[in-house]
Structure formats: C-alpha cells, structure tokens
C-alpha cells in the first residue's frame, strides 16, 4: 500500500501546486490593479492562505464536525458501529482507532476527517445506521478509513483551503471592482504616470482570472475528489474482502429521497456520496464532487477477488478502455491475491430491523443530549430534558405519574 500512497501524494501534490499557481496569479493581477504592486497582491494572498491553513491545522477537524452537527459517541452508545470501526481500523493497519461521531440526520451518508491517522475521525448519520446491514455499514466505514490511510483527508483539506482562498479573493475583488475599486485602480494608474496601456492589459488579465480562477480551481478540486473515491472503494474491498457490501450500500444511499441537511458546498466532497445529488442520480458531470454511483457499483461487482489488482482489472473493464487503471503499477506489483469472503450471517434488513436500528440511534442521540429516560410499565419511554425542574411527570399513554 505504501506505493499507492506515494503515487497518490505525487499526483495530488501536482494538482495542489497548480491550484497554488492560480492563487499566486490571481493575487498578482489583483495586487497590480488595486494596490499598484503585484508582489503586494501575492503577499496578501499568501497571508490569507497561511491564516486559513493555521486555523485548519489547529481547529479544522472540529470546525468540519461542528458544521455537520456531529456528536462524539462512546462504545456503549453504538456498540455495533464501534465494533465495525475497530475491525476496519485493524484491517487497514491504522495506528489508532478514529474517534467516532454520529450526525442525527435521516439521510444515509458518512465522511472522515483528520490531517493524519493519529487524529482521524469518522462521522456517520443515523440514517446510515438505520438503512444498512452489517456488511454494508462495514463497506462504508472501510471506504472512509481508506481515505484516512491514503492521506486523502490531508490533501483534500489543503486543496479545500486553496479553493476557499481563491474564491474569497475573487469575491472581495469583484465587490471592490463594482463598488468603487475601479476608480481607485484608475487613480493608481494616473499616479503611476503613463502606464495606461499596461494598466488596461493588467485589468483585462485580472478580469479573466477573476472569472476563470475560481472555476478552474473548483474543477481541479472536484477532479482530485473524484479520483480518490475510486481509490477508497478499492481500499474498502481490500479491507472487508467483500466488495458487494459497499456496492449495495452505495445503491441504498443513492436511492434515498432524503437530502442531507448538514452538508454544504465546502463539505460536500468529503462525503461518501454527493449529498446534493438527486435521488437515483447516476450521471456525474464536471462539477460533480463524486464519480457516477452506477459506475462505482459496476466496478465493485465486476471484481473477481478483493485485491487492489482485482479492482484495477474491474475498473479497466467497466471503463472500456476510456482511461487507464486507478491503482499505480508499483502498488499492483507489491500486492498478492486476496480472496472474497462470504457475506455475514446477519439477516438482510427488513422493516422490523430498520425500526429497531432507528430506535437504537434515537436513544443514543437522546443520551448524548443528556436526556434522562423513564421507562413506564405500559412500555412507553419518557424523555426528560436536562434541567427540568418538575419533580413529577405523567405518562401520556397510561396517565401513570412518575417521581423524578
């Protein structure tokens, strides 16, 4: 796997470097026009980028998890989920079991974060735990831990910060241009003496960069995200030895009509499935954060084994020669065969199982919010909010009065 990780880093660093060049070019053009100094513009752009990097380094994971309304849970809250994360952490060779977070949302989805495996975290929605059986949930967890193992979370964080800096500079520059900045640029041109033609060229280049740089950076970021989804799928098949689990999970996630409320444009590429896609959507375009789900499923189901070589062969078969493999040749040469395993003995989810899982998730989230539970002899469970001052509560089903 180290060859795969190294090749991933090289390709990703090249993409990030190109995004960095876009940032420098945009800073130079805007600095030349608004500040009369291209070098000053580059300095401002790099300072903004550096500040955002420092924020992300020390608080980035917490910010992303809080943006998703994720709650950290313990083993006793979700024993099935904790057990699966523990199993896949061992299978992937991570040095530490990631912290586990749960998002109270009926839309099934998941993401991982962390600049290095030692401080990684994985977040899943309650809808995911309700809809998926053990093999499917294992496939999703293994996919996210594949992102951690391959250092995708680090590169996506750096790329996301670069993208955010470029978009931020373009946004404020456009506002300055249309609300008084243009006159300031003209004054700078007159005071510099005779550089009218050069200033017009700089303005033209600046306007082009103002429009195209955020678009180009976004497309590069999305391309980086899409490539890594395939690699994480391959890692999931290797860790679980059961690619059908992830394939079935992707189909169920894609088929749900419920949209994830906690996601936004900044966090969308982190999720295992694009949270903004329409139910059943199978086609991805240039602006999509993820490759087509139908294609990912076909690749997984075309695998004759569970190794990286098996995934690469299936990938080439499904793509029909339109692209090369997704696994670096050095990684393929270094791995051996990995046989597929049989599905687990857990029953496929039916209505009763999904209801049971929904109740399990709901109870755990109530507990995370420090609600007390009073069980009534009639079978009802009363949730008592923290800080409630009343000494008694009546059951709405049987009118039994409980002393708190």
C-alpha positions as CSV (number, residue, x, y, z in Angstrom):
1,X,0.0,0.0,0.0
2,X,2.9,2.4,0.5
3,X,3.5,2.6,-3.2
4,X,-0.1,3.5,-3.7
5,X,0.0,6.2,-1.1
6,X,3.2,7.6,-2.5
7,X,1.8,7.8,-6.0
8,X,-1.4,9.4,-4.7
9,X,0.7,12.0,-3.0
10,X,2.7,12.8,-6.1
11,X,-0.4,13.2,-8.3
12,X,-2.3,15.2,-5.7
13,X,0.6,17.5,-4.9
14,X,0.8,18.4,-8.6
15,X,-2.8,19.3,-8.7
16,X,-2.5,21.3,-5.5
17,X,0.6,23.1,-6.9
18,X,-1.3,24.1,-10.0
19,X,-4.1,25.5,-7.7
20,X,-1.4,27.4,-5.8
21,X,-0.1,28.9,-9.1
22,X,-3.7,30.0,-9.8
23,X,-3.7,31.7,-6.3
24,X,-0.4,33.4,-7.0
25,X,-1.5,34.6,-10.5
26,X,-4.8,35.9,-9.1
27,X,-3.0,37.7,-6.2
28,X,-0.5,39.3,-8.6
29,X,-3.2,40.5,-11.0
30,X,-5.4,41.9,-8.3
31,X,-2.5,43.4,-6.4
32,X,-1.3,45.1,-9.6
33,X,-4.6,46.7,-10.2
34,X,-5.8,47.6,-6.7
35,X,-2.5,48.1,-4.8
36,X,-0.3,49.1,-7.6
37,X,2.0,46.2,-6.7
38,X,1.7,42.7,-8.0
39,X,4.1,41.5,-5.3
40,X,1.9,43.1,-2.7
41,X,-1.1,41.2,-4.0
42,X,0.8,37.9,-3.9
43,X,1.8,38.6,-0.3
44,X,-1.8,39.4,0.7
45,X,-3.0,36.2,-1.0
46,X,-0.3,34.1,0.8
47,X,-1.0,35.6,4.1
48,X,-4.7,34.8,3.8
49,X,-3.9,31.3,2.7
50,X,-1.5,30.9,5.7
51,X,-4.0,32.1,8.2
52,X,-6.6,29.7,6.9
53,X,-4.1,26.9,7.0
54,X,-3.3,27.6,10.6
55,X,-7.0,27.6,11.5
56,X,-7.4,24.3,9.7
57,X,-4.4,22.8,11.3
58,X,-5.5,23.5,14.9
59,X,-9.3,23.6,14.6
60,X,-10.1,22.3,11.1
61,X,-11.4,18.9,12.2
62,X,-13.5,20.4,15.0
63,X,-15.0,23.0,12.6
64,X,-15.9,20.4,10.0
65,X,-17.5,18.2,12.5
66,X,-19.4,21.0,14.1
67,X,-20.6,22.2,10.7
68,X,-22.0,18.7,10.2
69,X,-23.7,18.8,13.7
70,X,-21.7,15.7,14.6
71,X,-21.7,14.3,18.1
72,X,-18.9,12.2,19.5
73,X,-20.2,8.9,20.8
74,X,-18.8,6.1,23.0
75,X,-18.7,2.3,22.6
76,X,-21.7,1.8,24.9
77,X,-23.8,4.2,22.8
78,X,-23.4,2.4,19.5
79,X,-21.7,-0.9,20.1
80,X,-22.3,-2.3,16.6
81,X,-20.8,0.8,14.9
82,X,-17.9,0.9,17.3
83,X,-17.1,-2.8,16.7
84,X,-17.1,-2.3,12.9
85,X,-14.8,0.8,13.1
86,X,-12.5,-1.2,15.4
87,X,-12.4,-4.1,13.0
88,X,-11.7,-2.0,9.9
89,X,-9.0,0.0,11.8
90,X,-7.2,-3.2,12.4
91,X,-7.7,-4.4,8.8
92,X,-6.4,-1.2,7.4
93,X,-3.4,-1.0,9.8
94,X,-4.2,2.4,11.3
95,X,-2.2,3.2,14.4
96,X,-5.2,4.3,16.3
97,X,-9.0,3.8,16.2
98,X,-10.5,7.0,14.8
99,X,-12.9,9.0,17.0
100,X,-16.5,8.1,16.1
101,X,-19.1,10.8,15.6
102,X,-22.8,10.5,14.7
103,X,-24.9,13.0,12.8
104,X,-28.6,13.0,13.7
105,X,-30.0,13.0,10.1
106,X,-32.2,10.6,8.3
107,X,-30.2,10.9,5.1
108,X,-27.7,8.0,4.9
109,X,-24.1,9.3,4.4
110,X,-20.7,9.4,6.1
111,X,-17.3,11.2,5.9
112,X,-13.8,11.1,7.5
113,X,-11.5,13.9,8.6
114,X,-8.1,14.3,10.1
115,X,-4.8,15.6,8.9
116,X,-3.0,12.4,9.9
117,X,-4.2,8.9,11.0
118,X,-3.4,9.6,14.7
119,X,-6.1,12.3,15.0
120,X,-8.6,11.0,12.4
121,X,-12.3,10.9,13.0
122,X,-15.2,9.3,11.2
123,X,-18.8,10.6,11.2
124,X,-21.9,8.6,10.1
125,X,-25.5,9.6,10.0
126,X,-28.3,7.9,12.0
127,X,-30.0,7.3,8.7
128,X,-26.9,5.3,7.5
129,X,-27.0,3.0,10.6
130,X,-30.8,2.5,10.2
131,X,-30.7,1.6,6.5
132,X,-27.6,-0.6,6.2
133,X,-26.9,-4.1,7.4
134,X,-23.5,-5.1,8.9
135,X,-21.8,-5.9,5.6
136,X,-23.0,-2.6,4.0
137,X,-22.0,-0.5,7.0
138,X,-18.7,-2.2,7.2
139,X,-18.1,-1.3,3.5
140,X,-18.8,2.3,4.1
141,X,-16.6,2.5,7.2
142,X,-13.8,0.8,5.3
143,X,-14.2,3.3,2.5
144,X,-13.8,6.2,4.9
145,X,-10.8,4.6,6.7
146,X,-9.3,4.1,3.2
147,X,-9.4,7.9,2.8
148,X,-7.6,8.2,6.2
149,X,-5.0,5.5,5.3
150,X,-4.3,7.0,1.9
151,X,-3.9,10.5,3.4
152,X,-6.8,11.8,1.3
153,X,-8.2,13.8,4.2
154,X,-4.9,15.8,4.4
155,X,-4.8,16.5,0.7
156,X,-8.5,17.4,0.5
157,X,-8.1,19.7,3.4
158,X,-5.2,21.6,1.7
159,X,-7.0,21.7,-1.6
160,X,-10.1,22.9,0.0
161,X,-8.3,25.7,1.8
162,X,-6.7,26.7,-1.5
163,X,-10.0,26.7,-3.2
164,X,-11.6,28.7,-0.4
165,X,-8.8,31.3,-0.6
166,X,-9.2,31.7,-4.4
167,X,-12.9,32.0,-4.1
168,X,-12.6,34.5,-1.3
169,X,-10.1,36.7,-3.1
170,X,-12.3,36.7,-6.3
171,X,-15.4,37.5,-4.3
172,X,-14.0,40.5,-2.5
173,X,-12.1,41.7,-5.6
174,X,-15.4,41.7,-7.6
175,X,-17.1,43.7,-4.9
176,X,-14.3,46.2,-4.8
177,X,-14.3,46.4,-8.6
178,X,-18.0,47.2,-8.9
179,X,-18.4,49.3,-5.8
180,X,-15.6,51.8,-6.0
181,X,-12.5,49.7,-6.6
182,X,-12.4,50.6,-10.3
183,X,-11.9,54.3,-9.6
184,X,-9.2,53.5,-7.1
185,X,-7.5,51.5,-9.8
186,X,-7.7,54.4,-12.3
187,X,-6.2,56.8,-9.7
188,X,-3.4,54.4,-9.2
189,X,-2.9,54.3,-12.9
190,X,-2.7,58.1,-13.2
191,X,-0.4,58.4,-10.3
192,X,2.0,55.9,-11.7
193,X,2.4,58.1,-14.8
194,X,1.8,56.9,-18.3
195,X,1.1,53.3,-17.8
196,X,-2.4,53.4,-19.3
197,X,-1.9,50.7,-21.9
198,X,-0.2,48.4,-19.4
199,X,-2.9,49.0,-16.8
200,X,-5.6,48.1,-19.3
201,X,-3.8,44.8,-20.1
202,X,-3.4,44.1,-16.3
203,X,-7.1,44.9,-15.9
204,X,-8.1,42.6,-18.7
205,X,-5.9,39.8,-17.3
206,X,-7.2,40.4,-13.8
207,X,-10.8,40.2,-15.0
208,X,-10.2,36.9,-16.8
209,X,-8.5,35.5,-13.7
210,X,-11.3,36.8,-11.6
211,X,-13.8,34.8,-13.6
212,X,-11.8,31.7,-14.5
213,X,-9.5,31.1,-11.5
214,X,-12.3,30.1,-9.1
215,X,-13.9,27.9,-11.8
216,X,-10.6,26.2,-12.7
217,X,-9.7,25.7,-9.0
218,X,-13.1,24.2,-8.3
219,X,-12.8,21.8,-11.2
220,X,-9.3,20.7,-10.1
221,X,-10.6,20.2,-6.6
222,X,-13.5,18.1,-7.8
223,X,-11.3,16.1,-10.1
224,X,-9.0,15.4,-7.1
225,X,-12.0,14.3,-5.1
226,X,-13.4,12.0,-7.8
227,X,-10.1,10.2,-8.3
228,X,-9.8,9.5,-4.6
229,X,-13.3,8.0,-4.4
230,X,-12.2,5.2,-6.7
231,X,-9.1,4.5,-4.6
232,X,-11.1,4.5,-1.4
233,X,-13.5,2.0,-3.0
234,X,-10.6,-0.2,-3.8
235,X,-9.3,0.1,-0.2
236,X,-12.8,-0.8,1.1
237,X,-12.9,-4.0,-1.0
238,X,-9.4,-5.0,0.3
239,X,-10.1,-4.4,3.9
240,X,-13.5,-6.1,4.0
241,X,-12.8,-8.8,1.4
242,X,-16.5,-8.3,0.4
243,X,-17.0,-5.6,-2.3
244,X,-20.7,-6.4,-2.6
245,X,-21.2,-4.8,0.8
246,X,-20.1,-1.4,-0.4
247,X,-21.8,-1.8,-3.7
248,X,-25.1,-2.5,-2.0
249,X,-24.6,0.4,0.4
250,X,-23.9,2.9,-2.4
251,X,-27.1,1.8,-4.2
252,X,-29.2,2.3,-1.0
253,X,-27.6,5.7,-0.3
254,X,-28.2,6.8,-3.9
255,X,-31.8,5.7,-3.9
256,X,-32.9,7.6,-0.8
257,X,-35.0,10.7,-1.5
258,X,-33.9,12.4,1.7
259,X,-31.3,15.2,1.3
260,X,-28.6,15.7,4.0
261,X,-29.3,18.9,5.8
262,X,-26.0,19.4,7.5
263,X,-23.9,19.4,4.2
264,X,-22.7,22.5,2.3
265,X,-20.6,23.2,-0.7
266,X,-17.4,23.2,1.4
267,X,-18.0,19.8,3.0
268,X,-19.8,18.0,0.1
269,X,-16.6,16.4,-1.4
270,X,-15.9,14.8,2.0
271,X,-19.0,12.5,2.0
272,X,-19.0,9.0,0.5
273,X,-21.9,10.1,-1.8
274,X,-22.6,13.6,-3.1
275,X,-25.1,14.9,-0.5
276,X,-26.6,17.3,-3.2
277,X,-27.4,14.7,-5.8
278,X,-31.0,13.9,-6.8
279,X,-32.4,10.6,-5.7
280,X,-31.3,7.9,-8.1
281,X,-28.9,10.2,-9.9
282,X,-26.3,8.0,-11.8
283,X,-24.6,10.5,-14.1
284,X,-21.8,12.8,-12.9
285,X,-20.5,15.9,-14.8
286,X,-17.5,18.2,-14.5
287,X,-19.0,20.0,-11.5
288,X,-19.8,16.8,-9.6
289,X,-17.8,16.1,-6.4
290,X,-18.1,12.3,-7.0
291,X,-17.8,9.8,-9.8
292,X,-21.1,8.2,-11.1
293,X,-22.5,5.9,-8.4
294,X,-23.7,3.4,-11.0
295,X,-20.1,3.1,-12.3
296,X,-18.6,2.6,-8.9
297,X,-21.1,-0.1,-8.2
298,X,-20.4,-1.9,-11.5
299,X,-16.6,-1.8,-10.8
300,X,-17.1,-3.3,-7.3
301,X,-19.4,-6.1,-8.7
302,X,-17.0,-6.9,-11.5
303,X,-14.2,-7.8,-9.1
304,X,-13.1,-11.4,-9.2
305,X,-11.2,-11.0,-5.9
306,X,-10.6,-8.5,-3.2
307,X,-7.1,-7.3,-4.0
308,X,-6.1,-3.9,-5.5
309,X,-5.2,-5.8,-8.7
310,X,-8.7,-7.2,-8.9
311,X,-10.2,-3.7,-8.5
312,X,-7.8,-2.3,-11.2
313,X,-8.8,-5.0,-13.6
314,X,-12.5,-4.4,-12.9
315,X,-12.1,-0.7,-13.3
316,X,-10.5,-1.0,-16.7
317,X,-13.2,-3.5,-17.8
318,X,-16.0,-1.2,-16.8
319,X,-14.4,1.9,-18.3
320,X,-13.9,0.1,-21.6
321,X,-10.5,1.4,-22.3
322,X,-11.5,5.1,-21.9
323,X,-8.9,5.5,-19.2
324,X,-6.0,3.7,-17.6
325,X,-6.1,1.9,-14.3
326,X,-6.7,3.6,-11.0
327,X,-4.0,1.8,-9.0
328,X,-0.3,2.7,-9.5
329,X,1.7,-0.1,-11.2
330,X,4.2,-0.2,-8.3
331,X,1.3,-0.9,-5.9
332,X,0.0,-3.7,-8.1
333,X,3.4,-5.4,-8.3
334,X,3.7,-5.3,-4.5
335,X,0.4,-7.0,-3.5
336,X,-0.7,-10.5,-3.6
337,X,-4.1,-12.2,-4.1
338,X,-7.0,-11.6,-1.7
339,X,-9.9,-14.0,-1.9
340,X,-13.5,-12.8,-1.5
341,X,-15.3,-13.9,1.7
342,X,-18.9,-15.0,2.2
343,X,-21.5,-12.5,3.5
344,X,-22.0,-12.3,7.2
345,X,-24.8,-14.2,8.9
346,X,-26.8,-11.1,9.8
347,X,-30.2,-11.0,8.2
348,X,-30.8,-8.6,5.4
349,X,-32.6,-5.5,6.9
350,X,-36.4,-5.7,6.9
351,X,-38.9,-3.3,8.4
352,X,-38.6,-4.6,11.9
353,X,-34.8,-4.5,11.8
354,X,-34.8,-0.9,10.5
355,X,-37.2,0.2,13.2
356,X,-35.0,-1.4,15.8
357,X,-32.0,0.4,14.5
358,X,-33.8,3.7,14.3
359,X,-34.8,3.3,18.0
360,X,-31.2,2.4,18.9
361,X,-29.9,5.5,17.1
362,X,-32.6,7.8,18.6
363,X,-31.9,6.5,22.1
364,X,-28.2,7.1,21.7
365,X,-28.8,10.7,20.5
366,X,-31.1,11.5,23.4
367,X,-28.4,10.2,25.7
368,X,-25.8,12.4,24.0
369,X,-28.0,15.4,24.7
370,X,-28.2,14.5,28.4
371,X,-31.8,13.5,28.4
372,X,-33.0,11.1,31.1
373,X,-35.1,8.1,30.2
374,X,-38.0,7.0,32.4
375,X,-39.5,3.6,31.4
376,X,-43.2,3.3,32.2
377,X,-44.8,-0.1,32.9
378,X,-47.0,0.4,29.9
379,X,-44.0,0.2,27.7
380,X,-43.6,3.9,26.9
381,X,-40.2,5.6,27.3
382,X,-40.4,9.2,28.6
383,X,-37.5,11.5,27.7
384,X,-36.7,14.0,30.4
385,X,-34.8,17.1,29.2
386,X,-31.8,18.2,31.2
387,X,-32.5,21.0,33.7
388,X,-36.2,20.1,34.1
389,X,-37.3,21.4,37.5
390,X,-40.6,19.4,37.8
391,X,-40.5,16.7,40.4
392,X,-43.1,14.5,38.6
393,X,-44.1,13.6,35.1
394,X,-47.2,11.9,33.8
395,X,-47.1,9.2,31.1
396,X,-49.2,10.4,28.1
397,X,-50.2,6.8,27.3
398,X,-51.5,5.4,30.6
399,X,-51.5,8.6,32.9
400,X,-49.1,6.9,35.4
401,X,-47.3,9.6,37.4
402,X,-43.6,9.1,37.8
403,X,-41.5,10.8,40.5
404,X,-38.2,12.1,39.2
